[in-house]
Every structure is written in C-alpha cells, then in structure tokens.
Amino acid sequence: MTTSEILHSQREYFLTGETKNIDFRKQQLKKLKNAIINNKENIYKALKSDLNKTEIESYMSEFALVINEIDFMLSNIKKFAKKHKVHTELANFSSKSYTVACPKGNVLIMSPWNYPFMLTIEPLVDALAAGNTAIVKPSAYSPATSKLIYDILSEIFEPQYVATILGGREANQDLLTLNFDHIFFTGSKAVGHVVLQSAEKNITTVTLELGGKSPCIVDKSAKISLSARRIVFGKFMNVGQTCVAPDYILVHESVKDELLKALVSEIKRQYGENPLEDENYGKIISEKHFNKVTSFLNGQKIYYGGKSDAKSLKVEPTIVVDADLNSPIMTEEIFGPILPVVVYKTNIEALNIIKRNDTPLALYVFAQDRCAIDYFENNVNFGGGCINDTIMHLTTPLLAFGGVGQSGMGAYHGKRGFDTFSHYKSIVDKSTKVDISLRYRPHTKYKEKMIKKFF
C-alpha cells in the first residue's frame, strides 16, 4: 500500500471506535511489551550496529525507558481516560461539568537516529495509550534499528492500526503531504521548521522535540569532583549524541582549574586512556556527522583529547578551553563528544552568555549555594534540567519532557504523553428537570437584576 492508502485505512479503522476501548488499548500495549522483551537481544545488536552502543548503555538509555513507559501507561490508562468532574458555576444550575479525554485520531511519529529505539517507541506507547492509530517513520541514519522496529511492529500490529514506513528524505516529504490529526517529531531544528510548515497547511497540531545548546553551570560552591563525574556521564554517553547532553560548561573562574583536572580524571576513569582503541566506545552515526563534529575543533585550544578516527567514525572525549563565543563551537549544537569550557566571573555574565543563543532544551546547575541555583533556575528559560546532575530528568514518566521556544513545543512522558495525543472535550451535562428562565427573552428589569447577580 502507498502511504496515502495506509492513512486512509487507519482513518476507516479509527472510525470503528475499537481503539478507544480501554481494554483494547491495554491489550495492545501488553502485546508490544512482550514483543520488545522477546527481541531484547536483537535490539541490543541493532543499536550496536548503528551506534556501537554497549549492551548496558542500550539497556539504560533505550530498553528500560520504553518498558517503564509501557508499565506506567498500563497502570494509569483507566484513570487518565475517565471523565474528570469540574466545578459547575451557579449560572449552569442544575447541571454537572466534566472533561473527557478523546484520542486525536491518526498520528504520525517521526523519530531521530541518536536513540532510535526509545525515541520511536516511547511516543508510540503514549499515542496508543491515548487510543490513536499511528504511522511510525524511524530514521534512515539508523538502518539496523529502523528495520528491527519495522519487523517488530509489522509482526504484532495490522497496518490499519500501526504502520512503519522506512526510507529517507523522500519518504519524509511524502508523509508530510498527508493530513494527519497530530504530528510528533523529534530531530533537528531545521527539519522541525519543515514539519511545522507542512502541518500548517492542514492545520495539524504538532509536537516538536528539538535541541539547542544546553548550558551546564558550575558554581564556585559546587562539589567539583562529583560534578565532574556526573557531567562526564551525561556529556559523553552515546558519544555526545544526546539532545539534552551538556553542550558547554560555564565555570566560575575560581574553580576552573580544579574542574578541568577533575574532568580529565573522570574521562580517564570512565573511558580509559585510549578510548579510540576500545571496541565498546561509541561511534558517530555517519561520515557526514563525523565531519561536522570534527570541524568544531578547527582553530580551537584543546585542553584534553582531540583525536579522531575517520575509518571507525570515532571521536575521543575532548575538552576545549578559551573558545570564541562567536565561533561555531559556541553558536551551533555540537552533538558529539566535544565539551567547551567557558569561564565566568558573575552570574549576570553567565546569564548573558546563555542568552546569546536560542532557548536551550536543558539546563544543568552544579552548586551548593541555593541563591545561585535559584538565580539560574528563575532567569533562564529552558525545557527541563537537573540540579547537581545531568540528563536524569528524562528518566521518569512523572516528569514531562519537552522544549520551549526554539528548543521545541509540547511535551511527553507519562501523563503528559497521554495528554499530547488526546483532545480534552469540555462538557456541561444539563438537567431536564429544572429550567431557570432568567437567560431567556424577554429580559425584564427583574431578570436583568438577577442575571447581574448570578452570572
């Protein structure tokens, strides 16, 4: 079938109302969970092929997060989908008011290559929990994982309910000409613009999970050794190919030297002296992306690391100091294992450096001083983040994940994911036993007096 025919079949299927049934939704999520568990080793192999991820990193950052999301939805679908009563004003006496969650309908999920399994399946879980049908479009840059997703979903779901479309840019363009009820996109800001423009033609709602330059602030009151350990973990996981990875460090001048030494020590401890020779060290997804990442080092002062191997597409963990704020390394999202460290003297100076770029997807503040934490938390606009840690805010379904401004719109995970793929109908259910005549014409002076009192 063509993509247009698949979408048509999904529209017809959605109109049968079967996907709205709570028991049906739970059955489908259980089916998906079982298929994922049964394919655990295949998932690890696919991620190893595409990104050279280790099994434990694949488990932590992809497999476990998806299973947790499914379990959360299975436990909460009934509660999320039921009617929620709200207060009824006297003007609507006698009646009851409530909201009810309804699926948006037929949705498109377009996912990226950096966490190709998790960032495809997790929004799918939310969409199915909310009662939608879905067309899934995984990235062409992660072919092994995309093919596995196709195989898994095709085996357990009919295309009228869930369909997977493989391919590159042409497949994306073809899908974006179709009229979906919602588009969920994770990827670059440039492609996000294209998605938004395409959705506008059909007045389609969108969720955009983009990226940006997420700052990591190390205050003079921070516990330096622990800060370095957690920064290295968050920055170099998946060799920096994480949308919420710390993109650069802003360190108070008084602790700069101590932090740099601690970062180097942690890199050696976590990745060894020669990570390029480690067969388990991750790789950049493609030659194109490898060339872009390594180009950020042109003309930079390298404090540690800097080596790369074009044949294996590997770039070792690298620290850059004294970077020009106008250079690409400080104006473009790096999306690789390169960490610029910039010094600041005052909180206002640090804030002004952050504001040179678009709104970040994440903010990380390492400090023991509550005033410093509150200053940056209150004065920086960002999607989400951590105090004294990195990236861990995205591991719980109890916290919504999403950007703001140029880093995206909308959010998901847990209840917020259910909300993203739902429309909440607002309903007043009026009694037929009582009918107060105040609102009806003719409006006598007595009626006018009472209307002004009660409305």
C-alpha atoms as one frame of an Amber mdcrd trajectory, in Angstrom:
protein
   0.000   0.000   0.000   1.055   3.597  -0.532   1.343   5.881   2.497  -1.869
   7.593   1.442  -3.679   4.246   1.322  -2.284   3.259   4.721  -3.508   6.510
   6.255  -6.924   6.020   4.640  -7.166   2.524   6.117  -6.223   3.921   9.522
  -8.913   6.576   9.269 -11.500   3.923   8.462 -10.296   1.726  11.318 -10.292
   4.594  13.821 -13.912   5.360  12.948 -14.917   1.867  14.100 -14.153   3.016
  17.648 -12.135  -0.075  18.539  -9.000   1.843  19.512 -10.998   3.864  22.067
 -11.766   0.794  24.162  -9.600   0.787  27.310  -9.219  -2.991  27.404  -8.164
  -2.947  23.753  -5.501  -0.316  24.443  -4.091  -2.308  27.342  -4.028  -5.495
  25.281  -2.043  -3.764  22.540   0.471  -2.311  24.995   0.963  -5.734  26.595
   1.491  -7.199  23.134   4.084  -4.508  22.401   5.837  -5.070  25.731   6.096
  -8.816  25.157   7.473  -8.286  21.653  10.105  -5.873  22.960  11.176  -8.249
  25.716  11.348 -11.145  23.262  13.528  -9.036  20.960  15.806  -7.628  23.647
  18.974  -9.189  22.234  18.037  -8.105  18.702  17.531  -4.561  19.957  20.988
  -4.576  21.529  22.524  -5.913  18.302  20.804  -3.274  16.174  21.973  -0.436
  18.440  25.474  -1.896  18.410  25.412  -1.908  14.614  24.123   1.644  14.247
  25.910   3.431  17.103  28.265   0.860  18.631  26.343   1.135  21.904  27.200
  -1.282  24.662  24.520  -3.604  25.967  24.285  -1.882  29.340  24.033   1.588
  27.763  21.338   0.316  25.406  19.502  -1.110  28.387  19.730   2.088  30.469
  19.029   4.644  27.779  16.603   2.808  25.483  15.197  -0.581  26.503  14.413
   0.127  30.175  12.882   3.546  29.485  10.433   2.069  26.972   9.415  -0.766
  29.297   8.919   1.721  32.146   6.691   3.889  29.954   4.548   0.909  28.960
   4.188  -0.216  32.578   3.265   3.310  33.644   0.564   3.533  30.996  -0.834
   0.089  31.801  -1.218   1.194  35.411  -2.813   4.548  34.617  -4.791   4.375
  31.353  -8.117   3.841  33.073  -7.559   6.815  35.372  -6.331   9.066  32.556
  -9.235   8.201  30.250 -12.123   8.552  32.695 -14.306  11.644  32.980 -12.951
  14.309  35.313 -15.559  16.404  37.077 -15.008  20.122  37.453 -16.827  22.750
  39.474 -20.099  23.987  37.962 -20.950  27.661  38.381 -24.361  28.748  39.631
 -25.183  30.074  36.169 -25.385  26.465  34.978 -27.670  25.196  37.743 -28.760
  22.383  37.611 -26.006  20.513  35.786 -22.649  18.809  36.108 -19.465  19.728
  34.246 -16.624  17.479  33.223 -13.808  16.914  30.776 -13.197  13.692  28.904
 -10.032  12.626  27.074 -10.522  11.529  23.475  -7.828  10.322  21.071  -6.822
  12.819  18.402  -7.143  10.134  15.738  -4.477   9.251  13.192  -0.996  10.375
  14.196   2.444  10.480  12.595   5.579   9.832  14.685   8.888  10.857  13.108
  11.932   9.833  15.118  15.694  10.520  15.044  18.771   8.298  14.918  20.568
   9.067  18.173  18.277   6.986  20.415  16.493   5.292  17.549  14.567   2.674
  19.501  13.488   4.678  22.537  12.615   7.861  20.659  10.415   5.892  18.272
   8.661   3.503  20.619   8.144   5.746  23.644   5.945   8.288  21.834   4.192
   5.361  20.146   3.342   3.968  23.583   1.797   7.314  24.561  -0.140   7.525
  21.286  -1.583   4.005  21.618  -2.393   4.518  25.301  -4.420   7.571  24.287
  -6.357   5.493  21.733  -4.883   6.600  18.403  -3.697   4.808  15.296  -0.130
   5.606  14.244   2.240   5.716  11.313   5.835   5.485  12.505   8.761   6.874
  10.497  12.147   5.943  12.012  15.394   7.494  10.802  17.252   6.274   7.731
  20.565   7.035   9.517  19.995   4.107  11.909  19.048   1.382   9.397  19.512
  -1.666  11.635  17.276  -0.327  14.400  14.727   1.072  11.941  14.446  -2.289
  10.186  14.024  -4.062  13.524  11.282  -1.624  14.532   9.572  -2.355  11.221
   9.828  -6.117  11.826   8.538  -5.942  15.404   5.599  -3.641  14.715   4.626
  -5.412  11.483   4.520  -8.746  13.271   2.200  -7.694  16.083   0.048  -4.941
  14.523  -2.021  -4.649  11.364  -1.084  -1.595   9.249  -4.585  -0.205   9.699
  -3.621   0.276  13.368   0.173   0.765  13.415   2.328   1.009  10.289   6.058
   1.620   9.886   7.441   3.484   6.883  11.133   3.109   6.040  13.137   5.394
   3.781  14.920   8.726   3.674  14.056  12.283   2.790  11.584  11.366   0.038
   9.586   9.202   2.439   9.516  12.073   4.938   8.338  14.527   2.310   5.648
  12.138   1.130   4.299  11.670   4.658   4.258  15.399   5.339   1.891  15.989
   2.422  -0.761  13.889   4.172  -3.412  15.178   6.547  -2.770  13.690   9.991
  -4.548  14.595  13.215  -1.237  15.117  15.010   2.452  15.014  14.105   5.082
  14.144  16.685   8.599  14.998  15.520  11.957  14.559  17.240  15.018  15.881
  15.440  16.875  18.958  14.301  15.575  22.495  14.345  15.975  22.765  10.550
  13.739  19.764   9.861  11.409  20.915  12.628  10.736  24.071  10.591   9.807
  21.925   7.582   7.466  19.799   9.688   5.784  22.866  11.154   5.292  24.468
   7.742   3.818  21.258   6.340   1.485  20.839   9.319   0.294  24.425   8.985
  -1.177  23.706   5.536  -3.547  21.141   7.035  -3.980  22.927  10.399  -2.438
  19.886  12.070  -1.268  20.084  15.672   2.393  19.228  16.250   4.807  18.282
  18.980   8.379  19.300  18.209  11.216  17.860  20.283  14.286  19.702  19.038
  17.564  20.599  20.737  19.921  23.506  21.158  22.928  24.486  23.208  22.174
  23.256  26.714  24.434  25.009  29.247  25.995  23.383  32.284  26.856  25.856
  35.037  29.456  25.012  37.686  29.207  27.495  40.531  32.084  28.190  42.924
  30.112  26.376  45.650  29.801  23.125  43.644  31.279  19.818  44.757  33.812
  19.679  41.950  34.757  16.011  41.929  31.123  14.823  41.964  30.146  17.487
  39.425  32.847  16.301  37.017  31.753  12.680  37.357  28.120  13.487  36.553
  28.983  15.898  33.747  31.230  13.330  32.042  28.465  10.744  32.353  25.829
  12.987  30.767  28.015  14.604  28.130  29.799  11.563  26.720  27.000   8.992
  26.893  26.279   7.935  23.312  29.452   9.936  22.470  27.604  13.202  22.980
  24.821  12.391  20.535  22.109  13.276  23.049  19.728  16.206  22.635  19.891
  17.010  26.357  23.645  16.472  26.772  25.504  19.406  28.355  26.633  21.308
  25.265  29.135  23.523  27.081  30.256  24.331  30.613  30.147  27.748  32.233
  32.501  27.532  35.214  33.197  30.178  37.828  36.744  31.459  37.424  37.702
  30.466  40.974  37.176  26.743  40.325  38.147  26.493  36.646  41.477  24.730
  37.116  40.094  22.325  39.697  37.185  21.421  37.420  39.376  20.860  34.350
  41.631  18.476  36.256  38.599  16.645  37.659  37.023  16.334  34.186  40.185
  14.801  32.745  40.440  12.421  35.672  36.825  11.313  35.180  37.217  10.865
  31.419  40.198   8.588  32.025  38.343   6.692  34.747  35.158   6.187  32.717
  36.658   5.776  29.220  40.268   4.796  29.747  43.482   6.315  28.390  42.792
   5.329  24.749  39.034   5.265  24.056  39.553   5.117  20.270  41.078   1.669
  20.747  38.157   0.465  22.866  35.848  -1.699  20.747  32.956  -0.746  23.035
  33.415   3.004  22.629  30.574   4.521  20.622  30.797   5.968  17.135  29.378
   8.965  15.317  26.349   7.891  13.295  27.675   8.742   9.806  30.582  10.221
   7.875  28.572  13.397   7.329  28.027  13.873  11.049  31.621  12.847  11.830
  32.949  15.579   9.562  30.685  18.170  11.154  31.653  17.188  14.700  35.400
  17.235  13.996  35.092  20.583  12.190  34.178  22.201  15.523  37.781  21.675
  16.633  39.231  23.839  13.859  41.192  26.685  15.423  40.268  25.664  18.982
  42.510  25.318  22.020  42.292  21.662  23.040  42.863  21.036  26.728  42.401
  17.275  26.547  41.661  14.713  23.826  41.088  15.852  20.266  41.967  12.643
  18.442  39.582  11.034  15.957  39.460   8.122  13.519  37.577   8.680  10.274
  37.611   4.978   9.459  35.750   3.936  12.593  33.850   7.259  12.895  35.118
   7.689  16.441  35.996  10.933  18.226  37.521  10.711  21.671  36.162  12.724
  24.628  37.573  16.194  24.132  37.728  19.324  26.279  38.166  22.729  24.653
  39.068  25.918  26.546  39.032  29.633  25.726  36.579  29.218  22.839  35.486
  32.341  20.983  31.810  32.909  21.805  31.183  33.741  18.137  32.764  30.572
  16.768  30.618  27.623  15.576  31.535  25.560  18.636  29.709  28.155  20.785
  26.847  29.013  18.428  25.825  25.608  16.985  24.722  22.454  18.777  27.765
  20.163  18.880  26.046  16.758  19.138  29.321  14.971  19.691  31.939  14.262
  22.379  33.405  17.762  22.468  32.960  19.879  25.593  33.878  23.591  25.558
  34.617  25.108  28.968  33.990  28.842  29.331  34.863  30.942  32.383  32.542
  33.462  34.012  33.045  35.902  36.891  29.484  36.823  37.836  26.092  35.191
  37.498  24.936  38.028  35.244  27.881  37.395  32.913  26.999  33.687  32.742
  23.360  34.545  32.070  24.307  36.881  29.230  26.436  34.151  27.618  23.495
  31.741  27.762  21.179  34.333  26.231  23.437  34.738  23.185  21.897  31.509
  21.864  18.315  30.313  21.444  16.314  28.882  24.330  18.037  25.664  25.454
  16.328  22.300  25.783  18.063  21.647  29.110  19.869  23.500  31.885  22.218
  21.989  34.455  23.390  23.813  37.569  26.023  22.415  39.906  26.064  24.319
  43.186  25.552  24.066  46.930  24.595  27.734  47.155  20.788  27.877  46.940
  20.859  31.512  45.829  22.969  30.618  42.782  20.656  27.702  41.947  17.566
  29.880  42.245  19.138  32.644  40.141  19.703  30.451  37.109  16.540  28.412
  37.569  14.449  31.596  37.627  16.276  33.617  34.976  16.994  31.050  32.256
  14.135  29.862  30.058  14.638  26.156  29.303  12.735  22.935  28.720  13.876
  20.919  31.739  17.004  20.028  33.607  18.771  18.986  36.785  20.369  20.498
  39.831  23.681  18.761  40.591  23.202  16.159  37.877  22.771  15.813  34.112
  20.138  14.231  31.807  18.447  12.226  34.586  15.280  14.324  34.443  14.192
  12.416  31.335  14.229   9.025  33.048  10.933   9.339  34.921   7.415   9.291
  33.445   6.338  11.534  36.322   8.204  14.462  34.749   7.153  15.785  31.361
   9.919  16.084  28.789   9.894  18.805  26.163  11.376  22.041  24.935  10.300
  25.651  24.839  10.811  28.359  22.237  13.438  27.320  19.695  14.087  24.033
  21.535  10.613  22.725  20.773   6.934  22.806  21.620   4.818  20.357  23.538
   5.973  17.553  25.815   5.536  13.880  26.571   6.361  11.094  29.074   3.713
   9.651  31.348   0.539  11.667  31.851   1.844  14.479  29.655   2.398  11.992
  26.828  -1.188  10.791  27.158  -2.318  14.427  27.080  -0.237  15.187  23.982
  -2.079  12.585  21.921  -5.503  13.418  23.392  -8.114  16.106  22.977  -9.997
  17.028  26.136 -13.661  17.699  25.459 -15.324  20.138  27.851 -18.937  19.199
  28.548 -21.843  20.631  30.546 -24.493  17.985  31.226 -27.704  19.916  31.960
 -30.661  18.599  33.914 -34.021  18.473  32.154 -35.936  18.522  35.449 -35.224
  22.176  36.184 -35.106  25.097  33.738 -34.404  28.547  35.110 -35.874  31.155
  32.782 -33.555  34.056  33.641 -31.481  33.825  30.474 -34.427  33.715  28.103
 -36.046  36.717  26.457 -37.835  38.923  27.201 -35.353  40.368  29.704 -37.436
  42.196  32.301 -35.852  44.507  34.877 -36.203  41.759  37.453 -34.429  39.322
  35.155 -31.664  41.825  34.440 -31.115  42.308  38.159 -30.910  38.559  38.774
 -28.650  37.947  35.735 -26.162  40.515  37.030 -26.237  38.851  40.416 -25.745
  35.252  39.361 -23.812  35.356  36.059
